[in-house]
């Protein structure tokens, strides 16, 4: 019930064009030439006082299928509120982080940075069911109408028992707006599980209704699939 009340609240906020968000997702895509060394450097960084006090859950994902840009990995920072976002972003000037940036500059080339508002979130947040992510980047003309249709689809999939992991809808607020305005995602325990769930969804009546409803409102730009590498500060 709490989840559905939140979804209703989110729809009211979107429909009224309010900028009140349920947190923010900052993503930093990189092209990594030595993944093992990059993970070691991330582990060292997040084990420092700086890393342990960083005000966001931090994840490193690897692209299994990109098709969007040259990035091989993405660092995802999940902030609960704008205050944490401000503190976290300001902390990148700290010498500890600057040392990490200098250490990894030879093996990690920055590709894209983006900031998205969390509009709708739901599903199962257990780590074991959030190891593979499918990202749907899109251009949306009417966010309120799209969010209404999206919420009906996700509820129907949950009612059908086809939501193993989490899901969400995000709105771009910082980054290149020429390509996408929103993205939605689903997660699962593995890429195989993600595709099995997708097959069920794509063949469902609820997805057929959703597709018809949003056909003139959404332009799908890209579908990417990522796998989780490591998480920090998730408690």
PASEBA-1860 file (N, C-alpha, C; in nm, 3 decimals):
! residues 235
1> XXXXXXXX> 0.083/-0.120/0.000/0.000/0.000/0.000/0.087/0.126/0.000 ~ 0.194/0.125/0.080/0.282/0.242/0.086/0.341/0.273/-0.051 ~ 0.380/0.165/-0.123/0.440/0.184/-0.254/0.341/0.246/-0.351 ~ 0.215/0.201/-0.346/0.116/0.253/-0.438/0.078/0.397/-0.402 ~ 0.077/0.429/-0.273/0.052/0.567/-0.233/0.162/0.657/-0.282 ~ 0.286/0.607/-0.276/0.397/0.687/-0.327/0.383/0.710/-0.478 ~ 0.343/0.602/-0.550/0.326/0.617/-0.693/0.220/0.722/-0.725 ~ 0.109/0.720/-0.651/0.005/0.819/-0.671/0.059/0.959/-0.643
9> XXXXXXXX> 0.136/0.973/-0.537/0.196/1.102/-0.504/0.287/1.150/-0.617 ~ 0.366/1.056/-0.671/0.457/1.091/-0.780/0.381/1.140/-0.902 ~ 0.270/1.075/-0.931/0.191/1.116/-1.047/0.134/1.255/-1.029 ~ 0.089/1.286/-0.907/0.039/1.421/-0.880/0.149/1.523/-0.902 ~ 0.269/1.491/-0.855/0.380/1.584/-0.869/0.415/1.605/-1.016 ~ 0.417/1.495/-1.095/0.452/1.507/-1.236/0.344/1.584/-1.310 ~ 0.218/1.550/-1.283/0.107/1.613/-1.355/0.101/1.762/-1.329 ~ 0.140/1.803/-1.210/0.136/1.946/-1.177/0.264/2.017/-1.217
17> XXXXXXXX> 0.356/1.940/-1.285/0.483/1.995/-1.332/0.571/2.042/-1.215 ~ 0.549/1.987/-1.097/0.633/2.022/-0.982/0.771/1.960/-1.000 ~ 0.872/2.024/-0.944/1.007/1.971/-0.948/1.044/1.901/-0.818 ~ 0.946/1.869/-0.735/0.972/1.791/-0.615/1.009/1.650/-0.656 ~ 1.122/1.600/-0.610/1.169/1.468/-0.649/1.187/1.379/-0.527 ~ 1.192/1.250/-0.551/1.217/1.153/-0.443/1.364/1.115/-0.440 ~ 1.450/1.210/-0.471/1.593/1.186/-0.474/1.648/1.202/-0.615 ~ 1.776/1.179/-0.627/1.845/1.201/-0.755/1.941/1.086/-0.784
25> XXXXXXXX> 1.958/1.059/-0.913/2.056/0.962/-0.961/2.158/1.037/-1.046 ~ 2.283/1.036/-1.003/2.393/1.094/-1.082/2.471/0.979/-1.144 ~ 2.492/0.987/-1.275/2.565/0.880/-1.344/2.688/0.937/-1.413 ~ 2.797/0.864/-1.404/2.924/0.903/-1.464/2.974/0.786/-1.549 ~ 2.954/0.796/-1.679/2.994/0.689/-1.770/3.140/0.704/-1.808 ~ 3.212/0.592/-1.813/3.355/0.595/-1.843/3.391/0.480/-1.937 ~ 3.493/0.503/-2.016/3.550/0.399/-2.100/3.675/0.347/-2.031 ~ 3.668/0.225/-1.979/3.773/0.171/-1.894/3.856/0.070/-1.972
33> XXXXXXXX> 3.987/0.088/-1.973/4.077/-0.004/-2.045/4.129/-0.116/-1.956 ~ 4.125/-0.098/-1.824/4.171/-0.200/-1.730/4.068/-0.213/-1.618 ~ 3.963/-0.291/-1.639/3.854/-0.298/-1.540/3.899/-0.343/-1.402 ~ 3.990/-0.442/-1.395/4.034/-0.492/-1.264/4.104/-0.382/-1.185 ~ 4.190/-0.306/-1.251/4.261/-0.198/-1.183/4.165/-0.089/-1.141 ~ 4.062/-0.063/-1.222/3.964/0.040/-1.187/3.884/-0.001/-1.064 ~ 3.845/-0.127/-1.057/3.772/-0.176/-0.939/3.859/-0.167/-0.815 ~ 3.986/-0.204/-0.828/4.078/-0.193/-0.714/4.087/-0.049/-0.665
41> XXXXXXXX> 4.096/0.046/-0.758/4.103/0.187/-0.720/3.974/0.233/-0.655 ~ 3.859/0.186/-0.706/3.731/0.219/-0.644/3.723/0.164/-0.503 ~ 3.768/0.040/-0.485/3.767/-0.020/-0.351/3.852/0.062/-0.254 ~ 3.970/0.102/-0.299/4.058/0.183/-0.214/3.990/0.316/-0.178 ~ 3.930/0.381/-0.277/3.864/0.509/-0.253/3.750/0.495/-0.153 ~ 3.666/0.395/-0.172/3.547/0.382/-0.088/3.579/0.327/0.051 ~ 3.699/0.277/0.071/3.742/0.233/0.204/3.808/0.345/0.284 ~ 3.825/0.462/0.224/3.878/0.577/0.296/3.768/0.642/0.380
49> XXXXXXXX> 3.808/0.733/0.467/3.710/0.810/0.543/3.618/0.887/0.449 ~ 3.675/0.939/0.341/3.595/1.010/0.241/3.487/0.918/0.185 ~ 3.528/0.797/0.145/3.434/0.705/0.084/3.326/0.656/0.179 ~ 3.365/0.625/0.301/3.269/0.573/0.398/3.167/0.678/0.441 ~ 3.203/0.805/0.429/3.111/0.913/0.467/3.038/0.973/0.347 ~ 3.061/0.919/0.228/2.999/0.976/0.110/2.846/0.961/0.119 ~ 2.769/1.068/0.094/2.626/1.070/0.125/2.536/1.010/0.017 ~ 2.579/0.899/-0.045/2.496/0.833/-0.146/2.536/0.687/-0.152
57> XXXXXXXX> 2.441/0.604/-0.192/2.475/0.467/-0.229/2.549/0.472/-0.362 ~ 2.659/0.398/-0.373/2.746/0.402/-0.491/2.751/0.264/-0.554 ~ 2.731/0.259/-0.686/2.740/0.133/-0.759/2.827/0.151/-0.883 ~ 2.899/0.046/-0.916/2.972/0.040/-1.043/2.908/-0.069/-1.127 ~ 2.862/-0.032/-1.247/2.802/-0.126/-1.340/2.888/-0.135/-1.466 ~ 2.882/-0.251/-1.528/2.949/-0.272/-1.656/2.845/-0.292/-1.765 ~ 2.866/-0.229/-1.880/2.774/-0.247/-1.992/2.793/-0.386/-2.052 ~ 2.685/-0.463/-2.058/2.685/-0.588/-2.133/2.648/-0.559/-2.278
65> XXXXXXXX> 2.551/-0.469/-2.295/2.510/-0.422/-2.428/2.483/-0.272/-2.415 ~ 2.563/-0.193/-2.487/2.550/-0.049/-2.473/2.467/0.008/-2.588 ~ 2.530/0.027/-2.704/2.458/0.081/-2.818/2.424/0.229/-2.803 ~ 2.479/0.293/-2.702/2.448/0.434/-2.674/2.570/0.522/-2.698 ~ 2.684/0.482/-2.640/2.809/0.556/-2.658/2.925/0.460/-2.638 ~ 3.045/0.512/-2.617/3.164/0.427/-2.606/3.192/0.380/-2.463 ~ 3.107/0.414/-2.370/3.132/0.378/-2.230/3.130/0.226/-2.210 ~ 3.218/0.178/-2.125/3.218/0.038/-2.085/3.159/0.018/-1.946
73> XXXXXXXX> 3.165/0.123/-1.864/3.118/0.117/-1.725/3.046/0.246/-1.690 ~ 2.969/0.241/-1.582/2.905/0.361/-1.531/2.905/0.357/-1.379 ~ 2.944/0.467/-1.318/2.935/0.483/-1.173/2.802/0.553/-1.144 ~ 2.722/0.491/-1.058/2.588/0.541/-1.026/2.586/0.586/-0.881 ~ 2.546/0.712/-0.857/2.535/0.769/-0.723/2.388/0.793/-0.695 ~ 2.336/0.727/-0.593/2.194/0.732/-0.560/2.174/0.818/-0.436 ~ 2.130/0.944/-0.458/2.112/1.040/-0.349/1.966/1.042/-0.303 ~ 1.946/1.055/-0.172/1.811/1.060/-0.116/1.745/1.196/-0.129
81> XXXXXXXX> 1.825/1.302/-0.138/1.768/1.436/-0.135/1.868/1.534/-0.197 ~ 1.823/1.657/-0.227/1.913/1.755/-0.290/2.027/1.799/-0.200 ~ 2.006/1.796/-0.068/2.114/1.834/0.023/2.231/1.736/0.011 ~ 2.200/1.606/0.010/2.306/1.506/-0.007/2.375/1.520/-0.143 ~ 2.296/1.550/-0.245/2.352/1.572/-0.378/2.453/1.686/-0.375 ~ 2.417/1.794/-0.308/2.508/1.908/-0.300/2.635/1.875/-0.226 ~ 2.622/1.806/-0.113/2.740/1.769/-0.034/2.829/1.673/-0.112 ~ 2.768/1.573/-0.175/2.846/1.475/-0.251/2.920/1.538/-0.367
89> XXXXXXXX> 2.853/1.622/-0.442/2.916/1.685/-0.557/3.030/1.776/-0.514 ~ 3.010/1.851/-0.405/3.115/1.940/-0.355/3.238/1.861/-0.309 ~ 3.216/1.738/-0.261/3.327/1.659/-0.207/3.422/1.609/-0.315 ~ 3.385/1.623/-0.442/3.476/1.583/-0.548/3.600/1.673/-0.555 ~ 3.595/1.786/-0.486/3.713/1.872/-0.478/3.809/1.830/-0.368 ~ 3.769/1.731/-0.288/3.854/1.683/-0.180/3.980/1.617/-0.236 ~ 4.096/1.638/-0.172/4.221/1.578/-0.222/4.215/1.426/-0.235 ~ 4.137/1.359/-0.149/4.127/1.214/-0.157/4.065/1.172/-0.290
97> XXXXXXXX> 3.955/1.238/-0.327/3.892/1.204/-0.454/3.979/1.249/-0.571 ~ 4.042/1.364/-0.561/4.128/1.411/-0.668/4.243/1.314/-0.693 ~ 4.293/1.252/-0.587/4.399/1.152/-0.602/4.348/1.030/-0.678 ~ 4.226/0.987/-0.646/4.164/0.875/-0.718/4.148/0.911/-0.865 ~ 4.101/1.032/-0.893/4.079/1.075/-1.030/4.211/1.075/-1.108 ~ 4.316/1.123/-1.044/4.446/1.126/-1.110/4.500/0.984/-1.132 ~ 4.479/0.897/-1.031/4.529/0.760/-1.040/4.464/0.683/-1.154 ~ 4.336/0.708/-1.178/4.261/0.631/-1.278/4.254/0.699/-1.414
105> XXXXXXXX> 4.312/0.817/-1.429/4.297/0.893/-1.553/4.356/0.820/-1.674 ~ 4.457/0.736/-1.650/4.520/0.665/-1.761/4.438/0.545/-1.808 ~ 4.345/0.499/-1.725/4.268/0.378/-1.762/4.118/0.404/-1.772 ~ 4.072/0.524/-1.736/3.928/0.554/-1.738/3.905/0.689/-1.805 ~ 3.847/0.685/-1.924/3.818/0.807/-1.998/3.673/0.849/-1.976 ~ 3.648/0.969/-1.922/3.509/1.014/-1.903/3.435/1.022/-2.036 ~ 3.309/0.975/-2.036/3.228/0.976/-2.157/3.105/1.065/-2.142 ~ 3.029/1.046/-2.033/2.907/1.124/-2.014/2.878/1.140/-1.865
113> XXXXXXXX> 2.823/1.254/-1.829/2.773/1.276/-1.693/2.627/1.320/-1.705 ~ 2.542/1.267/-1.618/2.400/1.303/-1.623/2.342/1.300/-1.483 ~ 2.242/1.387/-1.462/2.170/1.392/-1.335/2.021/1.374/-1.364 ~ 1.959/1.279/-1.296/1.818/1.249/-1.316/1.742/1.252/-1.184 ~ 1.619/1.305/-1.190/1.529/1.298/-1.075/1.462/1.162/-1.070 ~ 1.448/1.109/-0.948/1.371/0.986/-0.929/1.222/1.023/-0.919 ~ 1.145/0.980/-1.018/1.002/1.011/-1.020/0.918/0.898/-0.963 ~ 0.941/0.778/-1.010/0.866/0.660/-0.964/0.965/0.549/-0.937
121> XXXXXXXX> 0.950/0.482/-0.823/1.036/0.370/-0.788/0.952/0.260/-0.726 ~ 0.988/0.136/-0.752/0.913/0.026/-0.693/0.984/-0.106/-0.714 ~ 0.916/-0.214/-0.676/0.971/-0.347/-0.694/1.054/-0.394/-0.577 ~ 1.132/-0.496/-0.601/1.213/-0.564/-0.501/1.353/-0.504/-0.499 ~ 1.393/-0.449/-0.385/1.524/-0.384/-0.374/1.633/-0.478/-0.323 ~ 1.603/-0.606/-0.300/1.704/-0.698/-0.250/1.821/-0.706/-0.348 ~ 1.946/-0.701/-0.298/2.062/-0.699/-0.387/2.066/-0.815/-0.485 ~ 2.028/-0.934/-0.442/2.039/-1.050/-0.530/1.946/-1.041/-0.652
129> XXXXXXXX> 1.844/-0.958/-0.643/1.752/-0.940/-0.755/1.778/-0.812/-0.832 ~ 1.891/-0.748/-0.804/1.929/-0.624/-0.872/2.074/-0.635/-0.921 ~ 2.097/-0.732/-1.006/2.230/-0.757/-1.060/2.241/-0.732/-1.210 ~ 2.127/-0.718/-1.276/2.126/-0.687/-1.420/2.017/-0.584/-1.445 ~ 2.051/-0.479/-1.518/1.960/-0.367/-1.539/1.936/-0.346/-1.689 ~ 1.809/-0.327/-1.723/1.773/-0.288/-1.859/1.727/-0.143/-1.855 ~ 1.793/-0.058/-1.934/1.769/0.086/-1.934/1.702/0.125/-2.066 ~ 1.588/0.193/-2.055/1.514/0.239/-2.172/1.523/0.393/-2.177
137> XXXXXXXX> 1.609/0.446/-2.263/1.621/0.591/-2.277/1.522/0.638/-2.383 ~ 1.456/0.752/-2.356/1.347/0.793/-2.445/1.325/0.943/-2.440 ~ 1.256/0.990/-2.542/1.206/1.127/-2.545/1.056/1.122/-2.518 ~ 1.011/1.201/-2.420/0.871/1.201/-2.380/0.814/1.341/-2.399 ~ 0.700/1.350/-2.465/0.636/1.480/-2.490/0.556/1.526/-2.369 ~ 0.476/1.436/-2.311/0.390/1.469/-2.198/0.425/1.378/-2.080 ~ 0.510/1.425/-1.988/0.556/1.339/-1.879/0.444/1.286/-1.791 ~ 0.342/1.367/-1.763/0.234/1.322/-1.677/0.158/1.206/-1.737
145> XXXXXXXX> 0.124/1.217/-1.863/0.051/1.109/-1.930/0.136/0.983/-1.939 ~ 0.265/1.001/-1.966/0.351/0.883/-1.973/0.361/0.815/-1.837 ~ 0.376/0.892/-1.731/0.388/0.834/-1.597/0.263/0.757/-1.559 ~ 0.146/0.807/-1.599/0.022/0.737/-1.571/0.019/0.601/-1.640 ~ 0.056/0.600/-1.768/0.059/0.474/-1.843/0.164/0.379/-1.788 ~ 0.281/0.434/-1.752/0.390/0.352/-1.697/0.348/0.287/-1.566 ~ 0.280/0.362/-1.480/0.236/0.308/-1.351/0.133/0.196/-1.368 ~ 0.045/0.210/-1.467/-0.052/0.104/-1.493/0.019/-0.024/-1.540
153> XXXXXXXX> 0.120/-0.007/-1.625/0.194/-0.123/-1.674/0.269/-0.193/-1.561 ~ 0.341/-0.117/-1.479/0.419/-0.180/-1.373/0.329/-0.247/-1.269 ~ 0.214/-0.187/-1.240/0.121/-0.251/-1.147/0.068/-0.382/-1.204 ~ 0.035/-0.382/-1.333/-0.014/-0.504/-1.397/0.093/-0.613/-1.395 ~ 0.219/-0.575/-1.418/0.327/-0.673/-1.415/0.351/-0.727/-1.275 ~ 0.339/-0.641/-1.175/0.352/-0.687/-1.036/0.238/-0.781/-1.000 ~ 0.117/-0.744/-1.039/0.001/-0.830/-1.010/0.015/-0.967/-1.076 ~ 0.085/-0.971/-1.190/0.106/-1.096/-1.261/0.227/-1.174/-1.210
161> XXXXXXXX> 0.296/-1.119/-1.111/0.413/-1.185/-1.055/0.535/-1.178/-1.145 ~ 0.544/-1.076/-1.228/0.653/-1.064/-1.324/0.745/-0.947/-1.290 ~ 0.767/-0.923/-1.161/0.859/-0.816/-1.118/0.954/-0.874/-1.015 ~ 1.062/-0.936/-1.063/1.157/-1.000/-0.972/1.244/-0.897/-0.901 ~ 1.284/-0.793/-0.973/1.371/-0.691/-0.917/1.300/-0.559/-0.901 ~ 1.375/-0.450/-0.914/1.318/-0.316/-0.898/1.289/-0.255/-1.034 ~ 1.221/-0.141/-1.030/1.193/-0.067/-1.153/1.183/0.080/-1.118 ~ 1.190/0.168/-1.219/1.178/0.309/-1.191/1.167/0.394/-1.317
169> XXXXXXXX> 1.122/0.516/-1.296/1.112/0.617/-1.401/1.189/0.739/-1.355 ~ 1.277/0.791/-1.440/1.363/0.904/-1.407/1.350/1.014/-1.512 ~ 1.372/1.138/-1.469/1.367/1.253/-1.559/1.501/1.324/-1.558 ~ 1.554/1.349/-1.678/1.683/1.416/-1.692/1.672/1.562/-1.650 ~ 1.759/1.605/-1.560/1.763/1.745/-1.518/1.901/1.807/-1.536 ~ 2.000/1.724/-1.566/2.135/1.775/-1.590/2.206/1.686/-1.690 ~ 2.247/1.743/-1.802/2.311/1.664/-1.907/2.260/1.704/-2.043 ~ 2.295/1.628/-2.145/2.258/1.660/-2.282/2.113/1.622/-2.308
177> XXXXXXXX> 2.026/1.720/-2.323/1.883/1.695/-2.343/1.846/1.670/-2.489 ~ 1.942/1.674/-2.579/1.911/1.654/-2.720/1.881/1.507/-2.751 ~ 1.923/1.415/-2.664/1.909/1.273/-2.694/1.791/1.210/-2.620 ~ 1.783/1.228/-2.491/1.671/1.170/-2.416/1.627/1.265/-2.306 ~ 1.501/1.256/-2.268/1.446/1.338/-2.160/1.418/1.255/-2.035 ~ 1.394/1.125/-2.053/1.360/1.035/-1.943/1.425/0.898/-1.968 ~ 1.437/0.822/-1.861/1.465/0.680/-1.880/1.387/0.600/-1.777 ~ 1.354/0.479/-1.818/1.293/0.382/-1.728/1.387/0.263/-1.717
185> XXXXXXXX> 1.375/0.189/-1.609/1.462/0.072/-1.595/1.388/-0.041/-1.526 ~ 1.435/-0.162/-1.550/1.395/-0.280/-1.474/1.522/-0.354/-1.435 ~ 1.512/-0.437/-1.330/1.629/-0.513/-1.289/1.590/-0.657/-1.260 ~ 1.692/-0.741/-1.255/1.672/-0.884/-1.230/1.800/-0.942/-1.172 ~ 1.796/-1.072/-1.141/1.911/-1.137/-1.081/2.024/-1.162/-1.181 ~ 1.989/-1.169/-1.309/2.088/-1.197/-1.413/2.033/-1.148/-1.546 ~ 2.118/-1.143/-1.647/2.073/-1.104/-1.780/1.970/-1.204/-1.832 ~ 1.993/-1.332/-1.805/1.898/-1.434/-1.848/1.762/-1.414/-1.785
193> XXXXXXXX> 1.760/-1.387/-1.655/1.633/-1.362/-1.586/1.566/-1.236/-1.640 ~ 1.648/-1.134/-1.671/1.593/-1.009/-1.724/1.524/-1.032/-1.858 ~ 1.585/-1.113/-1.946/1.526/-1.139/-2.076/1.402/-1.229/-2.065 ~ 1.404/-1.323/-1.971/1.286/-1.407/-1.951/1.168/-1.324/-1.904 ~ 1.194/-1.231/-1.813/1.088/-1.141/-1.765/1.040/-1.049/-1.876 ~ 1.134/-1.002/-1.959/1.097/-0.914/-2.070/1.008/-0.985/-2.169 ~ 1.036/-1.113/-2.197/0.953/-1.189/-2.289/0.809/-1.199/-2.239 ~ 0.795/-1.222/-2.109/0.661/-1.229/-2.051/0.591/-1.094/-2.062
201> XXXXXXXX> 0.664/-0.986/-2.030/0.604/-0.853/-2.037/0.563/-0.817/-2.179 ~ 0.653/-0.839/-2.275/0.626/-0.798/-2.413/0.506/-0.872/-2.473 ~ 0.478/-0.991/-2.422/0.366/-1.070/-2.476/0.236/-1.049/-2.399 ~ 0.239/-0.962/-2.297/0.122/-0.943/-2.212/0.023/-0.843/-2.271 ~ -0.102/-0.856/-2.230/-0.205/-0.760/-2.272/-0.175/-0.621/-2.218 ~ -0.122/-0.615/-2.097/-0.094/-0.485/-2.037/0.012/-0.410/-2.115 ~ 0.111/-0.482/-2.170/0.213/-0.414/-2.250/0.156/-0.369/-2.384 ~ 0.067/-0.447/-2.442/0.003/-0.406/-2.567/-0.079/-0.278/-2.546
209> XXXXXXXX> -0.150/-0.271/-2.435/-0.228/-0.151/-2.404/-0.135/-0.033/-2.378 ~ -0.027/-0.056/-2.305/0.071/0.048/-2.277/0.131/0.102/-2.407 ~ 0.171/0.012/-2.496/0.234/0.053/-2.621/0.141/0.139/-2.705 ~ 0.015/0.102/-2.709/-0.082/0.180/-2.785/-0.103/0.317/-2.721 ~ -0.107/0.318/-2.588/-0.136/0.443/-2.517/-0.024/0.545/-2.531 ~ 0.101/0.500/-2.537/0.214/0.594/-2.538/0.276/0.610/-2.676 ~ 0.213/0.552/-2.778/0.275/0.549/-2.911/0.305/0.687/-2.966 ~ 0.220/0.787/-2.939/0.242/0.921/-2.990/0.315/1.012/-2.890
217> XXXXXXXX> 0.339/0.959/-2.771/0.396/1.040/-2.663/0.543/1.011/-2.638 ~ 0.586/0.891/-2.673/0.723/0.850/-2.642/0.796/0.805/-2.768 ~ 0.922/0.846/-2.776/1.011/0.795/-2.880/1.125/0.723/-2.810 ~ 1.132/0.592/-2.826/1.237/0.512/-2.763/1.368/0.531/-2.839 ~ 1.471/0.575/-2.767/1.598/0.610/-2.830/1.702/0.499/-2.819 ~ 1.699/0.422/-2.711/1.805/0.324/-2.688/1.763/0.229/-2.576 ~ 1.805/0.103/-2.587/1.790/0.007/-2.478/1.928/-0.048/-2.447 ~ 1.974/-0.027/-2.325/2.103/-0.077/-2.280/2.084/-0.180/-2.169
225> XXXXXXXX> 2.179/-0.270/-2.158/2.176/-0.371/-2.052/2.309/-0.364/-1.977 ~ 2.300/-0.353/-1.844/2.419/-0.344/-1.760/2.418/-0.456/-1.656 ~ 2.536/-0.493/-1.612/2.548/-0.589/-1.502/2.621/-0.521/-1.386 ~ 2.580/-0.554/-1.266/2.640/-0.493/-1.147/2.779/-0.551/-1.121 ~ 2.871/-0.465/-1.083/3.006/-0.508/-1.048/3.027/-0.502/-0.897 ~ 2.998/-0.386/-0.836/3.021/-0.371/-0.693/2.935/-0.256/-0.641 ~ 2.892/-0.268/-0.514/2.814/-0.164/-0.448/2.884/-0.118/-0.321 ~ 2.862/0.009/-0.286/2.918/0.065/-0.163/2.809/0.149/-0.093
233> XXX> 2.820/0.160/0.037/2.734/0.248/0.117/2.585/0.219/0.096 ~ 2.550/0.091/0.086/2.411/0.056/0.058/2.326/0.043/0.183 ~ 2.385/0.046/0.300/2.307/0.031/0.425/2.242/0.164/0.463
END
